[in-house]
Amino acid sequence: MLTGCTETTGEAIVTAKDFTPAATEEMKEKEGVRDRDQWIIRTRMIYDQRAVNVHCEKDQFERVNVGDRVTVTYSQGKYTGTIWGGQIR
């Protein structure tokens, strides 16, 4: 666990799934372009309606469907409230 943050686990609903392909050779010259595919599962925590984005591998992305109920663990900054490190368990 990181210092200055708290880890929270709870039930969430999958609200969306996004896939961003890796950049092509022409696009790699631009700033901020990813060099590998990204799979993102967007969730909403049931108890407080907080949105948590989970970056995952392709196999987990394919197993989960929109509307599924999942258990999500994430870290939240004590001072800023920033959320990161979301994981589906």
Buried (B, 14 or more C-beta within 10 A) or exposed (E): EEEEBEEBEBEBBBEEBEEEEEBEEEEEEEEEEEEEEEBBBBBBBEEEEBEBBBEBEEEEBEEBEEEEEBEBBBBBEEEEEEBEBBBBE
